[in-house]
Amino acid sequence: MVKLFDELAEQEDEELMGVYEKLYGPALQLSLLFPSWKRENLYKTFGIILVYTVTLLVHFYVLSVSVVMLRDDFEAACLAFHYWLIFVMVFLSLALINMDRRTFSFAHRCLARDMGNYAAGRIYSESKPLALEARKKKELFRFLVLPGMVVILAAALLVVPYLKKINNPPHYNAYGVNMNLPLATHYPFPTDHGILHGVVVLGQLSAAFSLAVIVVSLELLLFRVSQAIIFEFKILQYALETLFERSERLFFQLHPDYYGKLSHMNSNYQKCITRCIQDCVKHHYKIQELLQAYEYVLKWPAALGYGIGTGVIGLGLVTLLMAKEKGNLENVVIFSLLIVAEVLNMYIVSVFGEDITTESAAVRDELYFIEWYKLNIPNRRMMLNFQVGITNPVIVKAGGLVALCMDTFSSIMNTSYSFFNLMNANPLDGNK
């Protein structure tokens, strides 16, 4: 067993762990997306696993049983089933990402050093790339608003209804499910008063907090790698935009004794242009490697997020209409918030994929509008080959099938709205 842990820990060198610390802080270790298996950290990792076993696995079992026992209360069953689906998504995402630990590490090793190496000088030290780098922190703060809203909505779905029921008399359904808990669930002992009630409530809130840590860490992972890919595409655009300027700089670095006006017909100058174009091609190749690793690691968690989100929105709309027809304002509000939370989650996933596609298309456009007439024949051929290679913009796909983009998001929203109108025009109880 110790030998297995040592093999898993081989990838945890200082360079990689430094990247994780810079991008995520302790989030990857706390969420078990990338647990540390070094001997000195095993006690921390097993401590986190123990906490998740108590808070997540136990409550997943309890929730699985409770969903069946709530079959006579469709609205309560739907709410419980929604949380059950989140448990399933979290467990599968943790398993899939940890199974691809090597690819996960490779993707982040790409971020440990400059992806673009240019002969004319370090491009990342120039003014525009430095300005783009400075914007990353602002983008992070703006991004955190969306997961923060999702967490607040999820907390409100649990805490607010519970506070309204806290002084109610004990209420169990026919199968022994306590309806006064934050989330209606069945336990094999009384949970309506005393210490056991407090322990159960605290356990449910702890499970919700653990789920929130993992889901937010997944979204932070998606954001950070997406942000890095988008940043590199923008650097590549800048490299193409300043191609002749950097070629001229490289020429004078190699020929410091040259005097007079530099003509684009100069063969040595064209060689410098060749070198700069090659640097751009190599940079693009490294971005493609990072993209492949990124898509390989996240394609199934993203597919789960899309699939479960779509299902929850559809189920939530049905339940919302039922609550509306019954005049149950509390459940109308609860399921409206539930749908909003899922919409925000799907928007986060979609907008990252859309931004990657947009920036990859911008590289193609930047190359298309280059002053190609200043190139000699070999450089024109090289530029044309590069143009052919990037003609189609990058499209990130969930599960290799569904494009992560705003068109997909819009289609899901339109379908959901059409479904809502259809069900609203044909009430479920058949009385209208």
FITIBA-357368 format. One line per 5 residues: number of its first residue (from 1); for each residue x, y, z of C-alpha. Coordinates in nm, 2 decimals. Layout:
NUM	X Y Z  ...
END
This chain:
1	0.00 0.00 0.00  0.28 0.24 0.09  0.45 0.16 -0.25  0.12 0.25 -0.43  0.11 0.59 -0.24
6	0.47 0.65 -0.34  0.39 0.59 -0.70  0.10 0.83 -0.69  0.32 1.09 -0.52  0.59 1.07 -0.79
11	0.42 1.35 -0.98  0.40 1.58 -0.68  0.72 1.77 -0.75  0.78 2.13 -0.63  0.71 2.28 -0.97
16	0.37 2.12 -1.01  0.26 2.18 -0.65  0.37 2.54 -0.69  0.14 2.58 -0.98  -0.15 2.43 -0.78
21	-0.08 2.65 -0.49  -0.07 2.96 -0.71  -0.38 2.88 -0.90  -0.60 2.71 -0.64  -0.45 2.75 -0.30
26	-0.55 2.45 -0.09  -0.88 2.39 -0.29  -0.75 2.08 -0.49  -0.64 1.90 -0.18  -0.95 1.99 0.03
31	-1.18 1.88 -0.25  -0.98 1.56 -0.33  -0.95 1.66 -0.69  -0.58 1.62 -0.66  -0.51 1.47 -0.31
36	-0.15 1.46 -0.19  -0.01 1.11 -0.14  0.33 1.22 -0.01  0.41 1.04 0.32  0.42 1.35 0.52
41	0.07 1.46 0.39  -0.10 1.12 0.42  -0.26 1.21 0.75  -0.42 1.52 0.60  -0.55 1.33 0.30
46	-0.70 1.05 0.50  -0.85 1.30 0.74  -1.03 1.46 0.45  -1.14 1.12 0.32  -1.28 1.04 0.66
51	-1.47 1.36 0.68  -1.62 1.31 0.33  -1.70 0.95 0.42  -1.91 1.07 0.72  -2.06 1.37 0.56
56	-2.11 1.25 0.20  -2.13 0.88 0.17  -2.35 0.84 0.47  -2.59 1.12 0.36  -2.59 0.98 0.00
61	-2.72 0.65 0.14  -2.98 0.83 0.36  -3.09 1.04 0.06  -3.12 0.74 -0.17  -3.35 0.57 0.08
66	-3.55 0.89 0.14  -3.62 0.96 -0.23  -3.81 0.63 -0.24  -3.99 0.70 0.09  -4.10 1.04 -0.04
71	-4.28 0.89 -0.34  -4.62 1.01 -0.22  -4.49 1.38 -0.21  -4.37 1.46 -0.56  -4.24 1.81 -0.47
76	-4.04 1.69 -0.17  -3.91 1.39 -0.37  -3.80 1.62 -0.65  -3.60 1.84 -0.41  -3.44 1.53 -0.26
81	-3.37 1.38 -0.60  -3.20 1.71 -0.71  -2.95 1.68 -0.42  -2.91 1.31 -0.50  -2.81 1.40 -0.85
86	-2.55 1.65 -0.72  -2.40 1.37 -0.51  -2.38 1.15 -0.81  -2.21 1.42 -1.02  -1.96 1.49 -0.75
91	-1.87 1.13 -0.69  -1.83 1.06 -1.06  -1.63 1.38 -1.12  -1.39 1.30 -0.84  -1.34 0.94 -0.97
96	-1.29 1.05 -1.33  -1.04 1.33 -1.25  -0.84 1.11 -1.02  -0.83 0.83 -1.27  -0.67 1.08 -1.51
101	-0.42 1.22 -1.26  -0.13 1.20 -1.51  -0.32 1.40 -1.78  -0.44 1.64 -1.51  -0.07 1.70 -1.40
106	0.04 1.74 -1.76  -0.21 2.01 -1.83  -0.08 2.21 -1.53  0.28 2.15 -1.60  0.22 2.34 -1.93
111	0.12 2.64 -1.71  0.44 2.62 -1.50  0.65 2.80 -1.76  0.61 3.02 -2.07  0.43 2.83 -2.34
116	0.55 3.06 -2.61  0.93 3.09 -2.66  1.02 3.37 -2.91  1.37 3.43 -3.04  1.32 3.81 -3.04
121	1.28 3.82 -2.66  1.04 3.71 -2.39  0.71 3.82 -2.53  0.54 3.79 -2.18  0.75 4.08 -2.06
126	0.61 4.33 -2.31  0.35 4.58 -2.22  0.04 4.43 -2.37  0.10 4.07 -2.23  0.18 4.23 -1.89
131	-0.15 4.42 -1.90  -0.33 4.09 -1.99  -0.16 3.92 -1.70  -0.27 4.19 -1.46  -0.63 4.14 -1.57
136	-0.63 3.78 -1.45  -0.69 3.87 -1.09  -0.98 4.10 -1.18  -1.13 3.82 -1.39  -1.09 3.58 -1.10
141	-1.29 3.81 -0.86  -1.56 3.86 -1.12  -1.58 3.48 -1.18  -1.61 3.41 -0.80  -1.94 3.61 -0.80
146	-2.12 3.34 -1.00  -2.02 3.03 -0.78  -2.08 3.25 -0.48  -2.44 3.32 -0.59  -2.49 2.95 -0.65
151	-2.37 2.86 -0.30  -2.59 3.13 -0.15  -2.89 3.01 -0.34  -2.82 2.65 -0.24  -2.78 2.75 0.13
156	-3.10 2.94 0.11  -3.28 2.64 -0.02  -3.18 2.44 0.29  -3.17 2.69 0.57  -3.47 2.93 0.50
161	-3.74 2.65 0.48  -3.59 2.48 0.79  -3.60 2.80 0.99  -3.97 2.84 0.90  -4.04 2.48 1.03
166	-3.82 2.49 1.34  -4.10 2.55 1.58  -4.35 2.32 1.41  -4.48 2.01 1.59  -4.31 1.68 1.48
171	-4.41 1.58 1.12  -4.33 1.25 0.97  -4.48 1.10 0.66  -4.63 0.75 0.64  -4.28 0.60 0.58
176	-4.11 0.78 0.86  -3.95 1.06 0.68  -3.90 1.37 0.90  -4.05 1.66 0.70  -3.92 1.92 0.94
181	-3.55 1.87 0.86  -3.36 2.10 0.63  -3.39 1.83 0.37  -3.67 1.58 0.43  -3.50 1.25 0.50
186	-3.55 0.92 0.68  -3.33 0.80 0.96  -3.36 0.48 1.16  -3.41 0.68 1.49  -3.62 0.98 1.60
191	-3.49 1.31 1.47  -3.76 1.56 1.58  -3.60 1.67 1.91  -3.30 1.67 2.14  -2.93 1.60 2.06
196	-3.01 1.37 1.77  -3.20 1.64 1.60  -2.91 1.88 1.63  -2.66 1.62 1.51  -2.87 1.53 1.20
201	-2.92 1.90 1.11  -2.55 1.97 1.16  -2.47 1.66 0.95  -2.69 1.77 0.66  -2.54 2.12 0.66
206	-2.19 1.97 0.68  -2.27 1.75 0.38  -2.40 2.05 0.19  -2.08 2.24 0.27  -1.87 1.95 0.15
211	-2.06 1.94 -0.17  -2.02 2.31 -0.21  -1.64 2.29 -0.16  -1.61 2.02 -0.43  -1.84 2.19 -0.68
216	-1.68 2.53 -0.64  -1.33 2.37 -0.68  -1.45 2.20 -1.00  -1.57 2.54 -1.13  -1.25 2.71 -1.02
221	-1.05 2.44 -1.20  -1.25 2.49 -1.51  -1.20 2.87 -1.49  -0.83 2.86 -1.42  -0.74 2.63 -1.71
226	-0.99 2.81 -1.95  -0.84 3.14 -1.84  -0.48 3.01 -1.92  -0.59 2.89 -2.26  -0.76 3.21 -2.35
231	-0.46 3.41 -2.22  -0.22 3.21 -2.45  -0.45 3.26 -2.75  -0.43 3.63 -2.68  -0.05 3.62 -2.66
236	-0.04 3.44 -2.99  -0.26 3.71 -3.14  -0.02 3.97 -3.01  0.27 3.77 -3.16  0.11 3.78 -3.50
241	0.01 4.14 -3.47  0.37 4.24 -3.40  0.53 3.98 -3.63  0.73 4.23 -3.84  0.82 4.45 -3.54
246	0.97 4.15 -3.36  1.14 4.02 -3.68  1.31 4.36 -3.72  1.42 4.35 -3.36  1.56 4.00 -3.41
251	1.74 4.11 -3.72  1.92 4.39 -3.54  2.01 4.16 -3.25  2.17 3.92 -3.50  2.32 4.20 -3.72
256	2.42 4.48 -3.48  2.65 4.64 -3.74  2.38 4.68 -4.00  2.31 5.05 -4.10  2.05 5.20 -4.32
261	1.68 5.14 -4.39  1.58 4.78 -4.36  1.39 4.65 -4.67  1.16 4.35 -4.66  1.35 4.22 -4.96
266	1.65 4.16 -4.74  1.71 3.78 -4.73  1.85 3.79 -4.38  1.54 3.99 -4.26  1.32 3.72 -4.43
271	1.51 3.45 -4.23  1.42 3.64 -3.91  1.06 3.65 -4.02  1.08 3.27 -4.08  1.20 3.22 -3.73
276	0.93 3.44 -3.58  0.66 3.25 -3.78  0.80 2.92 -3.66  0.78 3.05 -3.30  0.42 3.13 -3.35
281	0.35 2.78 -3.50  0.53 2.61 -3.20  0.33 2.83 -2.96  0.00 2.73 -3.12  0.11 2.36 -3.11
286	0.17 2.38 -2.73  -0.17 2.55 -2.68  -0.33 2.26 -2.87  -0.15 2.01 -2.64  -0.29 2.20 -2.34
291	-0.64 2.20 -2.50  -0.64 1.83 -2.56  -0.54 1.76 -2.20  -0.80 2.00 -2.08  -1.08 1.85 -2.29
296	-0.98 1.50 -2.20  -0.99 1.56 -1.83  -1.30 1.77 -1.82  -1.52 1.63 -2.10  -1.71 1.39 -1.88
301	-1.75 1.61 -1.57  -1.88 1.88 -1.81  -2.11 1.63 -1.97  -2.24 1.53 -1.63  -2.30 1.90 -1.55
306	-2.49 1.96 -1.87  -2.69 1.65 -1.85  -2.79 1.68 -1.48  -2.85 2.05 -1.51  -3.08 2.00 -1.80
311	-3.27 1.73 -1.62  -3.30 1.93 -1.30  -3.43 2.23 -1.49  -3.69 2.02 -1.66  -3.80 1.85 -1.34
316	-3.79 2.18 -1.15  -4.03 2.34 -1.40  -4.27 2.05 -1.37  -4.26 2.08 -0.99  -4.29 2.46 -1.00
321	-4.60 2.43 -1.21  -4.75 2.18 -0.97  -4.67 2.40 -0.67  -4.82 2.70 -0.86  -5.15 2.51 -0.93
326	-5.17 2.41 -0.56  -5.10 2.77 -0.45  -4.79 2.66 -0.26  -4.59 2.98 -0.27  -4.31 2.85 -0.06
331	-4.23 2.56 -0.31  -4.27 2.80 -0.60  -3.99 3.02 -0.46  -3.78 2.71 -0.37  -3.79 2.56 -0.71
336	-3.75 2.89 -0.88  -3.42 2.94 -0.69  -3.32 2.58 -0.77  -3.37 2.65 -1.14  -3.17 2.98 -1.12
341	-2.88 2.80 -0.95  -2.87 2.53 -1.22  -2.89 2.79 -1.49  -2.60 2.98 -1.34  -2.39 2.66 -1.33
346	-2.47 2.58 -1.69  -2.39 2.94 -1.79  -2.05 2.92 -1.62  -1.96 2.60 -1.82  -2.09 2.74 -2.15
351	-1.93 3.08 -2.13  -1.58 2.93 -2.08  -1.62 2.71 -2.39  -1.75 3.01 -2.59  -1.45 3.23 -2.49
356	-1.20 2.96 -2.60  -1.38 2.93 -2.94  -1.39 3.31 -2.98  -1.02 3.36 -2.90  -0.91 3.08 -3.13
361	-1.11 3.24 -3.41  -0.95 3.57 -3.33  -0.60 3.41 -3.39  -0.72 3.30 -3.74  -0.85 3.65 -3.82
366	-0.53 3.81 -3.70  -0.33 3.58 -3.93  -0.56 3.64 -4.22  -0.51 4.02 -4.20  -0.13 4.01 -4.18
371	0.07 4.21 -4.43  0.15 3.90 -4.63  0.28 4.10 -4.93  0.60 4.17 -4.72  0.68 3.80 -4.71
376	0.89 3.61 -4.96  0.76 3.29 -5.13  0.88 3.04 -4.87  0.73 3.25 -4.58  0.41 3.29 -4.77
381	0.38 2.91 -4.80  0.46 2.86 -4.44  0.19 3.13 -4.35  -0.06 2.96 -4.58  0.00 2.62 -4.41
386	-0.04 2.78 -4.07  -0.37 2.95 -4.19  -0.50 2.61 -4.31  -0.42 2.45 -3.98  -0.62 2.71 -3.78
391	-0.91 2.77 -4.02  -1.16 2.59 -3.80  -1.19 2.75 -3.45  -1.15 2.53 -3.14  -1.48 2.38 -3.02
396	-1.46 2.23 -2.67  -1.71 1.94 -2.63  -1.87 1.78 -2.33  -1.85 1.41 -2.36  -1.72 1.45 -2.71
401	-2.07 1.54 -2.83  -2.21 1.86 -2.69  -2.03 2.19 -2.77  -1.96 2.41 -2.47  -2.09 2.74 -2.61
406	-2.36 2.99 -2.57  -2.55 2.85 -2.86  -2.59 2.52 -2.66  -2.69 2.72 -2.35  -2.94 2.92 -2.55
411	-3.09 2.60 -2.70  -3.13 2.45 -2.36  -3.30 2.77 -2.22  -3.53 2.79 -2.52  -3.63 2.43 -2.49
416	-3.69 2.47 -2.12  -3.90 2.78 -2.18  -4.10 2.61 -2.45  -4.16 2.32 -2.22  -4.27 2.55 -1.95
421	-4.52 2.72 -2.18  -4.65 2.39 -2.30  -4.71 2.26 -1.95  -4.86 2.59 -1.84  -5.11 2.58 -2.12
426	-5.20 2.22 -2.03  -5.22 2.20 -1.65  -5.10 1.88 -1.49  -5.42 1.83 -1.29  -5.64 1.83 -1.60
431	-5.90 2.06 -1.44  -5.86 2.35 -1.68
END
